[in-house]
């Protein structure tokens, strides 16, 4: 099924993610099947865990955040997905994209 993204994209003040461009949304939908699950580094019972997006179980549990980041970075690199690192309070500290980003950061 082909989706005409130009037809369904209607600018309005209530957009949930106004900072994401139409081109980025279209790219993500078209490449969804080729990208793996995003990998999250999250606190887990005074330790750190690597967890795939939407997974109930942790992929790995480590003593330190740096160990978990190293593991998650390798997985997200292999899967061409995004690495999301959380703080102890659960808020996102950092993101790193390992996929083929059509809109890389400037600079």
N, CA, C and O atoms as a MOPAC input file, in Angstrom:
PM7 MOZYME 1SCF
protein

 N      0.84200 1    -1.18000 1     0.00000 1
 C      0.00000 1     0.00000 1     0.00000 1
 C      0.88700 1     1.24300 1     0.00000 1
 O      1.75000 1     1.39700 1     0.86400 1
 N      0.67200 1     2.11500 1    -0.95800 1
 C      1.42100 1     3.36000 1    -1.01700 1
 C      0.63700 1     4.45500 1    -0.31900 1
 O     -0.56900 1     4.60300 1    -0.51700 1
 N      1.33600 1     5.21000 1     0.49200 1
 C      0.71800 1     6.31400 1     1.21500 1
 C      1.20400 1     7.61300 1     0.59600 1
 O      2.40700 1     7.82600 1     0.44500 1
 N      0.27000 1     8.47500 1     0.24100 1
 C      0.64200 1     9.78700 1    -0.27400 1
 C      0.78700 1    10.71400 1     0.91800 1
 O     -0.19700 1    11.25600 1     1.42100 1
 N      2.02000 1    10.89200 1     1.36300 1
 C      2.29000 1    11.65600 1     2.57100 1
 C      1.92400 1    13.12700 1     2.41700 1
 O      1.59700 1    13.79700 1     3.39700 1
 N      1.97900 1    13.62200 1     1.19700 1
 C      1.63600 1    15.03500 1     0.97700 1
 C      0.15500 1    15.28100 1     1.22000 1
 O     -0.24200 1    16.36800 1     1.63900 1
 N     -0.65700 1    14.26700 1     0.95500 1
 C     -2.09300 1    14.40300 1     1.17000 1
 C     -2.46200 1    14.39900 1     2.65300 1
 O     -3.36700 1    15.12500 1     3.06700 1
 N     -1.77100 1    13.59000 1     3.45300 1
 C     -2.14900 1    13.48800 1     4.86300 1
 C     -1.44400 1    14.51800 1     5.73700 1
 O     -1.82300 1    14.71400 1     6.89200 1
 N     -0.41900 1    15.17800 1     5.19700 1
 C      0.31100 1    16.17300 1     5.98300 1
 C     -0.38400 1    17.51700 1     5.88000 1
 O     -0.30600 1    18.18300 1     4.84800 1
 N     -1.05600 1    17.91400 1     6.93200 1
 C     -1.73800 1    19.19400 1     6.98800 1
 C     -1.19500 1    19.97900 1     8.17600 1
 O     -1.39200 1    19.56900 1     9.31900 1
 N     -0.51600 1    21.10100 1     7.93100 1
 C      0.02100 1    21.88300 1     9.05000 1
 C     -1.10000 1    22.36900 1     9.96400 1
 O     -2.15100 1    22.81000 1     9.50000 1
 N     -0.86100 1    22.28300 1    11.24700 1
 C     -1.81100 1    22.81500 1    12.21600 1
 C     -1.06700 1    23.12800 1    13.50200 1
 O      0.06700 1    22.68900 1    13.69300 1
 N     -1.69600 1    23.87800 1    14.37100 1
 C     -1.02900 1    24.27800 1    15.61200 1
 C     -0.94800 1    23.14100 1    16.61300 1
 O     -0.20900 1    23.25200 1    17.59100 1
 N     -1.66600 1    22.06800 1    16.41400 1
 C     -1.70000 1    20.98300 1    17.37500 1
 C     -0.80000 1    19.81100 1    17.04000 1
 O     -0.99900 1    18.72000 1    17.57400 1
 N      0.18900 1    19.99900 1    16.16800 1
 C      1.07500 1    18.89500 1    15.82800 1
 C      1.83300 1    18.41000 1    17.05200 1
 O      2.31500 1    19.21200 1    17.85200 1
 N      1.93400 1    17.10500 1    17.19100 1
 C      2.62900 1    16.54300 1    18.34200 1
 C      4.13200 1    16.76100 1    18.23200 1
 O      4.79100 1    17.01200 1    19.24100 1
 N      4.68700 1    16.66800 1    17.02200 1
 C      6.11400 1    16.82900 1    16.80400 1
 C      6.36200 1    17.86500 1    15.70500 1
 O      6.74600 1    17.49600 1    14.59500 1
 N      6.15400 1    19.13800 1    15.98700 1
 C      6.29200 1    20.16100 1    14.93600 1
 C      7.72200 1    20.33700 1    14.44300 1
 O      7.93600 1    20.88600 1    13.36300 1
 N      8.71700 1    19.87400 1    15.22600 1
 C     10.12000 1    20.03500 1    14.84700 1
 C     10.58500 1    18.99900 1    13.82900 1
 O     11.68500 1    19.12100 1    13.28900 1
 N      9.76200 1    17.97400 1    13.55300 1
 C     10.14000 1    16.94100 1    12.58900 1
 C      9.59600 1    17.33000 1    11.22300 1
 O      8.40200 1    17.58400 1    11.06500 1
 N     10.47800 1    17.37500 1    10.24900 1
 C     10.06600 1    17.78700 1     8.91000 1
 C      9.26300 1    16.68400 1     8.21600 1
 O      9.32300 1    15.51000 1     8.58100 1
 N      8.52200 1    17.10800 1     7.21600 1
 C      7.74200 1    16.17600 1     6.41200 1
 C      8.65400 1    15.13800 1     5.76000 1
 O      8.33200 1    13.95000 1     5.73000 1
 N      9.80000 1    15.59600 1     5.23800 1
 C     10.73600 1    14.69300 1     4.56600 1
 C     11.26300 1    13.62800 1     5.52200 1
 O     11.42400 1    12.47200 1     5.13100 1
 N     11.53200 1    14.00500 1     6.76900 1
 C     12.03000 1    13.06000 1     7.77000 1
 C     10.95100 1    12.01500 1     8.08800 1
 O     11.25800 1    10.82800 1     8.19600 1
 N      9.71200 1    12.44100 1     8.23600 1
 C      8.59900 1    11.51800 1     8.51700 1
 C      8.44300 1    10.53500 1     7.35700 1
 O      8.28800 1     9.33300 1     7.57500 1
 N      8.48500 1    11.03900 1     6.14200 1
 C      8.35100 1    10.18100 1     4.97000 1
 C      9.49100 1     9.16500 1     4.91400 1
 O      9.26300 1     7.99000 1     4.62900 1
 N     10.71600 1     9.61500 1     5.18500 1
 C     11.88000 1     8.72300 1     5.18500 1
 C     11.70900 1     7.62000 1     6.22900 1
 O     11.96300 1     6.45100 1     5.94000 1
 N     11.28200 1     7.98300 1     7.43500 1
 C     11.13600 1     7.00100 1     8.50200 1
 C     10.08100 1     5.95200 1     8.16200 1
 O     10.28200 1     4.76800 1     8.43000 1
 N      8.95300 1     6.37400 1     7.57300 1
 C      7.92000 1     5.42100 1     7.19100 1
 C      8.41900 1     4.48200 1     6.09900 1
 O      8.16900 1     3.27800 1     6.15600 1
 N      9.11600 1     5.01900 1     5.11500 1
 C      9.58000 1     4.19500 1     4.00300 1
 C     10.68800 1     3.23600 1     4.41400 1
 O     10.82900 1     2.17100 1     3.81200 1
 N     11.48100 1     3.59000 1     5.43000 1
 C     12.61500 1     2.76700 1     5.83400 1
 C     12.38600 1     2.02800 1     7.14100 1
 O     13.33400 1     1.51600 1     7.73700 1
 N     11.15900 1     1.96700 1     7.58900 1
 C     10.84800 1     1.34100 1     8.87300 1
 C     11.29100 1    -0.11900 1     8.92200 1
 O     11.81800 1    -0.57200 1     9.93800 1
 N     11.07900 1    -0.85900 1     7.83000 1
 C     11.39900 1    -2.28000 1     7.84000 1
 C     12.90100 1    -2.55700 1     7.79700 1
 O     13.32200 1    -3.66100 1     8.14300 1
 N     13.71700 1    -1.59200 1     7.38500 1
 C     15.15300 1    -1.83000 1     7.29900 1
 C     15.88800 1    -1.40000 1     8.56000 1
 O     17.07200 1    -1.69900 1     8.71600 1
 N     15.21300 1    -0.71100 1     9.45100 1
 C     15.85200 1    -0.22900 1    10.67100 1
 C     15.49200 1    -1.14900 1    11.83900 1
 O     14.36600 1    -1.63800 1    11.92600 1
 N     16.45800 1    -1.38000 1    12.73700 1
 C     16.20100 1    -2.20500 1    13.91100 1
 C     15.53300 1    -1.38800 1    15.00800 1
 O     15.20900 1    -0.21500 1    14.82500 1
 N     15.33700 1    -2.03000 1    16.14200 1
 C     14.73100 1    -1.34300 1    17.28400 1
 C     15.72700 1    -0.36900 1    17.90100 1
 O     16.91800 1    -0.66100 1    18.00900 1
 N     15.22600 1     0.77600 1    18.29900 1
 C     16.07100 1     1.71500 1    19.02900 1
 C     16.49700 1     1.07300 1    20.33800 1
 O     15.73500 1     0.32600 1    20.95200 1
 N     17.71900 1     1.36800 1    20.75900 1
 C     18.26200 1     0.79500 1    21.98700 1
 C     18.30800 1     1.86000 1    23.07200 1
 O     18.82800 1     2.95400 1    22.85600 1
 N     17.76200 1     1.53700 1    24.23800 1
 C     17.72500 1     2.45800 1    25.36500 1
 C     18.66500 1     1.97800 1    26.46300 1
 O     18.71400 1     0.78700 1    26.77200 1
 N     19.41300 1     2.91100 1    27.05000 1
 C     20.21900 1     2.62900 1    28.24100 1
 C     19.44600 1     3.24800 1    29.39700 1
 O     19.29400 1     4.46700 1    29.47400 1
 N     18.95600 1     2.39100 1    30.30100 1
 C     18.05900 1     2.84600 1    31.36500 1
 C     18.52100 1     2.35100 1    32.73800 1
 O     19.17900 1     1.31500 1    32.83600 1
 N     18.17300 1     3.10000 1    33.80900 1
 C     18.48400 1     2.60900 1    35.15500 1
 C     17.63900 1     1.37300 1    35.46900 1
 O     16.48700 1     1.26400 1    35.04900 1
 N     18.24700 1     0.43900 1    36.22500 1
 C     17.54400 1    -0.81100 1    36.52800 1
 C     18.02800 1    -1.34300 1    37.88200 1
 O     19.09600 1    -1.95200 1    37.95500 1
 N     17.26700 1    -1.12400 1    38.94000 1
 C     17.60100 1    -1.62700 1    40.28700 1
 C     19.04800 1    -1.32700 1    40.69900 1
 O     19.81200 1    -2.24200 1    41.00400 1
 N     19.41400 1    -0.05700 1    40.70500 1
 C     20.76800 1     0.40100 1    41.05300 1
 C     21.85100 1    -0.10000 1    40.10400 1
 O     23.03700 1    -0.05500 1    40.42800 1
 N     21.44600 1    -0.56800 1    38.95600 1
 C     22.37400 1    -0.96300 1    37.89500 1
 C     21.88700 1    -0.28300 1    36.61900 1
 O     21.02000 1     0.58900 1    36.66700 1
 N     22.44500 1    -0.68200 1    35.48200 1
 C     22.04500 1    -0.11600 1    34.20000 1
 C     21.67200 1    -1.23500 1    33.24600 1
 O     22.27200 1    -2.31000 1    33.26300 1
 N     20.67000 1    -0.96900 1    32.40900 1
 C     20.19200 1    -1.98900 1    31.47800 1
 C     20.16100 1    -1.45600 1    30.05500 1
 O     19.97200 1    -0.26200 1    29.81900 1
 N     20.35000 1    -2.37100 1    29.11700 1
 C     20.14800 1    -2.10100 1    27.69600 1
 C     18.81500 1    -2.73300 1    27.35200 1
 O     18.58200 1    -3.90900 1    27.63300 1
 N     17.94300 1    -1.95100 1    26.74500 1
 C     16.60100 1    -2.44200 1    26.46500 1
 C     16.17700 1    -1.98100 1    25.07000 1
 O     16.25800 1    -0.79300 1    24.75800 1
 N     15.73100 1    -2.90700 1    24.24100 1
 C     15.21100 1    -2.56100 1    22.91800 1
 C     13.86100 1    -1.88000 1    23.05500 1
 O     13.07100 1    -2.23500 1    23.92900 1
 N     13.59300 1    -0.91000 1    22.20100 1
 C     12.32600 1    -0.17400 1    22.24400 1
 C     11.14000 1    -1.13900 1    22.16900 1
 O     11.06600 1    -1.97900 1    21.27300 1
 N     10.23300 1    -1.00900 1    23.10300 1
 C      9.03500 1    -1.84100 1    23.13200 1
 C      9.21900 1    -3.20000 1    23.78500 1
 O      8.24500 1    -3.92800 1    23.97500 1
 N     10.43900 1    -3.55100 1    24.13000 1
 C     10.68400 1    -4.84700 1    24.76800 1
 C     10.31400 1    -4.79600 1    26.24800 1
 O     10.48800 1    -3.77000 1    26.90500 1
 N      9.80700 1    -5.90200 1    26.75900 1
 C      9.50600 1    -6.02100 1    28.18200 1
 C     10.77300 1    -6.38600 1    28.94700 1
 O     11.04600 1    -5.84200 1    30.01700 1
 N     11.53900 1    -7.31100 1    28.38600 1
 C     12.76400 1    -7.77400 1    29.04500 1
 C     13.97000 1    -6.94500 1    28.61400 1
 O     14.01500 1    -6.40000 1    27.51100 1
 N     14.93300 1    -6.86700 1    29.50600 1
 C     16.19000 1    -6.17600 1    29.21600 1
 C     17.07900 1    -7.09100 1    28.37100 1
 O     17.07800 1    -8.31000 1    28.53900 1
 N     17.82700 1    -6.48300 1    27.47200 1
 C     18.78400 1    -7.23100 1    26.66200 1
 C     19.98600 1    -7.60900 1    27.51400 1
 O     20.44100 1    -8.75300 1    27.49000 1
 N     20.50300 1    -6.63300 1    28.27500 1
 C     21.65700 1    -6.85200 1    29.16500 1
 C     21.52700 1    -5.94900 1    30.37300 1
 O     20.95800 1    -4.86100 1    30.28800 1
 N     22.06000 1    -6.40500 1    31.50600 1
 C     22.13200 1    -5.59700 1    32.72500 1
 C     23.60700 1    -5.49700 1    33.09900 1
 O     24.31600 1    -6.50300 1    33.13600 1
 N     24.06700 1    -4.26500 1    33.37900 1
 C     25.47200 1    -4.03800 1    33.69800 1
 C     25.59900 1    -3.24600 1    35.00100 1
 O     24.62700 1    -2.67500 1    35.49700 1
 N     26.79900 1    -3.22500 1    35.53200 1
 C     27.07200 1    -2.48100 1    36.76900 1
 C     27.14300 1    -0.97400 1    36.52600 1
 O     26.70800 1    -0.18200 1    37.36200 1
 N     27.70100 1    -0.58000 1    35.36300 1
 C     27.89200 1     0.85300 1    35.10200 1
 C     27.16000 1     1.28800 1    33.84100 1
 O     26.85700 1     0.48800 1    32.95600 1
 N     26.88900 1     2.58700 1    33.79700 1
 C     26.23100 1     3.14700 1    32.62300 1
 C     27.15000 1     3.06900 1    31.40400 1
 O     26.68500 1     2.81600 1    30.29200 1
 N     28.44300 1     3.28400 1    31.60700 1
 C     29.36900 1     3.25000 1    30.46500 1
 C     29.43000 1     1.86900 1    29.81700 1
 O     29.55700 1     1.76600 1    28.59700 1
 N     29.34200 1     0.81000 1    30.61700 1
 C     29.29700 1    -0.54900 1    30.05800 1
 C     28.03700 1    -0.73600 1    29.21000 1
 O     28.08700 1    -1.28400 1    28.10900 1
 N     26.91100 1    -0.26900 1    29.74900 1
 C     25.63300 1    -0.40100 1    29.04600 1
 C     25.64600 1     0.40300 1    27.74400 1
 O     25.11700 1    -0.04700 1    26.72700 1
 N     26.25100 1     1.59300 1    27.78000 1
 C     26.32800 1     2.42800 1    26.57600 1
 C     27.14600 1     1.73300 1    25.50200 1
 O     26.77400 1     1.74100 1    24.32800 1
 N     28.25100 1     1.13600 1    25.89500 1
 C     29.11800 1     0.43700 1    24.93300 1
 C     28.35600 1    -0.69900 1    24.24000 1
 O     28.44400 1    -0.86100 1    23.02300 1
 N     27.62100 1    -1.46800 1    25.01200 1
 C     26.84100 1    -2.59100 1    24.47200 1
 C     25.71500 1    -2.07800 1    23.57200 1
 O     25.52400 1    -2.57000 1    22.46000 1
 N     24.98100 1    -1.09300 1    24.06300 1
 C     23.85300 1    -0.55300 1    23.29700 1
 C     24.32600 1     0.11300 1    22.00200 1
 O     23.65400 1     0.02500 1    20.97400 1
 N     25.48400 1     0.77800 1    22.05300 1
 C     26.03400 1     1.42900 1    20.85500 1
 C     26.36200 1     0.37900 1    19.78300 1
 O     26.10900 1     0.59600 1    18.59800 1
 N     26.91800 1    -0.74200 1    20.20100 1
 C     27.24400 1    -1.81200 1    19.25100 1
 C     25.97400 1    -2.38000 1    18.62500 1
 O     25.92200 1    -2.60000 1    17.41500 1
 N     24.95000 1    -2.61900 1    19.44600 1
 C     23.68700 1    -3.16300 1    18.94200 1
 C     23.03000 1    -2.18100 1    17.97600 1
 O     22.61600 1    -2.56400 1    16.88200 1
 N     22.93400 1    -0.90800 1    18.38200 1
 C     22.26300 1     0.08500 1    17.52700 1
 C     23.04600 1     0.32000 1    16.23600 1
 O     22.45400 1     0.60400 1    15.19500 1
 N     24.35600 1     0.20500 1    16.30000 1
 C     25.18000 1     0.34400 1    15.09900 1
 C     24.91600 1    -0.82100 1    14.14200 1
 O     24.76500 1    -0.61600 1    12.93800 1
 N     24.86000 1    -2.03000 1    14.67300 1
 C     24.57600 1    -3.21400 1    13.84700 1
 C     23.17900 1    -3.16300 1    13.24500 1
 O     22.97200 1    -3.58300 1    12.10700 1
 N     22.22300 1    -2.64800 1    14.00800 1
 C     20.83100 1    -2.61600 1    13.55900 1
 C     20.47400 1    -1.33700 1    12.81600 1
 O     19.34900 1    -1.19400 1    12.33800 1
 N     21.41900 1    -0.40600 1    12.71400 1
 C     21.17600 1     0.88700 1    12.07500 1
 C     19.98200 1     1.59100 1    12.71800 1
 O     19.07500 1     2.06900 1    12.03700 1
 N     20.01100 1     1.63800 1    14.03800 1
 C     18.92400 1     2.26600 1    14.79200 1
 C     19.48300 1     3.37700 1    15.67500 1
 O     20.64700 1     3.75900 1    15.54600 1
 N     18.66400 1     3.88100 1    16.55100 1
 C     19.05900 1     4.99400 1    17.40000 1
 C     19.39600 1     4.52000 1    18.81200 1
 O     18.78000 1     3.59400 1    19.33900 1
 N     20.38600 1     5.17600 1    19.40600 1
 C     20.77700 1     4.90900 1    20.79200 1
 C     20.23800 1     6.04800 1    21.64400 1
 O     20.50900 1     7.21800 1    21.37200 1
 N     19.47200 1     5.70200 1    22.68000 1
 C     18.90900 1     6.69600 1    23.59500 1
 C     19.43100 1     6.40200 1    24.99000 1
 O     19.18200 1     5.33200 1    25.54600 1
 N     20.15600 1     7.35700 1    25.55000 1
 C     20.75500 1     7.19100 1    26.88100 1
 C     19.95100 1     8.01100 1    27.88300 1
 O     19.73700 1     9.20900 1    27.70000 1
 N     19.51100 1     7.34000 1    28.94900 1
 C     18.70000 1     7.99100 1    29.98100 1
 C     19.53900 1     8.28600 1    31.22300 1
 O     20.55800 1     7.64100 1    31.47000 1
 N     19.09200 1     9.26600 1    31.99200 1
 C     19.71500 1     9.58100 1    33.28600 1
 C     19.10100 1     8.67100 1    34.34700 1
 O     18.17200 1     7.91400 1    34.06100 1
 N     19.62100 1     8.74800 1    35.57100 1
 C     19.05900 1     7.96900 1    36.69300 1
 C     17.58400 1     8.27500 1    36.92300 1
 O     16.81600 1     7.40300 1    37.32900 1
 N     17.18700 1     9.54400 1    36.65600 1
 C     15.78300 1     9.91600 1    36.87400 1
 C     14.88300 1     9.51200 1    35.71000 1
 O     13.68100 1     9.77900 1    35.73600 1
 N     15.45600 1     8.86800 1    34.68700 1
 C     14.67000 1     8.37600 1    33.56000 1
 C     14.59700 1     9.33000 1    32.37900 1
 O     14.18700 1     8.92600 1    31.29100 1
 N     14.98500 1    10.58300 1    32.56800 1
 C     14.93800 1    11.54600 1    31.47100 1
 C     16.06200 1    11.27800 1    30.47900 1
 O     17.11900 1    10.76500 1    30.84500 1
 N     15.82400 1    11.62700 1    29.23300 1
 C     16.81600 1    11.39200 1    28.17800 1
 C     17.99100 1    12.34200 1    28.34600 1
 O     17.82300 1    13.55600 1    28.46200 1
 N     19.17700 1    11.76200 1    28.35700 1
 C     20.41400 1    12.52100 1    28.47500 1
 C     21.01600 1    12.82100 1    27.11500 1
 O     21.54400 1    13.90700 1    26.87600 1
 N     20.92800 1    11.82900 1    26.22000 1
 C     21.61300 1    11.93400 1    24.94000 1
 C     21.00700 1    10.96700 1    23.93800 1
 O     20.48800 1     9.91500 1    24.31200 1
 N     21.07500 1    11.33300 1    22.65700 1
 C     20.64200 1    10.44900 1    21.57000 1
 C     21.75500 1    10.39100 1    20.54500 1
 O     22.49200 1    11.35600 1    20.34500 1
 N     21.86400 1     9.23300 1    19.89500 1
 C     22.87200 1     9.06800 1    18.86100 1
 C     22.28900 1     8.17000 1    17.77800 1
 O     21.89100 1     7.03600 1    18.04600 1
 N     22.24100 1     8.68300 1    16.56100 1
 C     21.66600 1     7.92400 1    15.45700 1
 C     22.74700 1     7.12900 1    14.75000 1
 O     23.79300 1     7.66700 1    14.38600 1
 N     22.48700 1     5.84200 1    14.55700 1
 C     23.42700 1     4.97200 1    13.85700 1
 C     22.86400 1     4.51000 1    12.52600 1
 O     23.46500 1     3.67800 1    11.84600 1
 N     21.71700 1     5.04500 1    12.15800 1
 C     21.12800 1     4.68900 1    10.87700 1
 C     21.63100 1     5.60300 1     9.78800 1
 O     22.46000 1     6.48100 1    10.02700 1
 N     21.12700 1     5.39400 1     8.59900 1
 C     21.48600 1     6.25700 1     7.47700 1
 C     20.60000 1     7.49000 1     7.56900 1
 O     19.45800 1     7.47900 1     7.11000 1
 N     21.12600 1     8.54200 1     8.15700 1
 C     20.35400 1     9.76100 1     8.40400 1
 C     20.39700 1    10.66400 1     7.17500 1
 O     21.46200 1    11.16400 1     6.81500 1
 N     19.23600 1    10.88100 1     6.51800 1
 C     19.22500 1    11.74200 1     5.33600 1
 C     19.38000 1    13.21700 1     5.70300 1
 O     19.59400 1    14.05600 1     4.82800 1
 N     19.27400 1    13.53200 1     6.97800 1
 C     19.38200 1    14.91000 1     7.44500 1
 C     20.40900 1    14.99000 1     8.58900 1
 O     20.04100 1    15.26600 1     9.73000 1
 N     21.68800 1    14.74900 1     8.28500 1
 C     22.68700 1    14.78400 1     9.33900 1
 C     22.84200 1    16.19500 1     9.91000 1
 O     22.53300 1    17.17500 1     9.23200 1
 N     23.31800 1    16.30000 1    11.15000 1
 C     23.48200 1    17.61600 1    11.75000 1
 C     24.49800 1    18.45100 1    10.98400 1
 O     25.47400 1    17.92900 1    10.44400 1
 N     24.25300 1    19.74800 1    10.94700 1
 C     25.18000 1    20.65900 1    10.28700 1
 C     26.39300 1    20.88800 1    11.15800 1
 O     26.33400 1    20.78200 1    12.38300 1
 N     27.48800 1    21.20100 1    10.50400 1
 C     28.65200 1    21.58900 1    11.28700 1
 C     29.78500 1    20.74100 1    11.04800 1
 O     30.84500 1    20.94600 1    11.63900 1

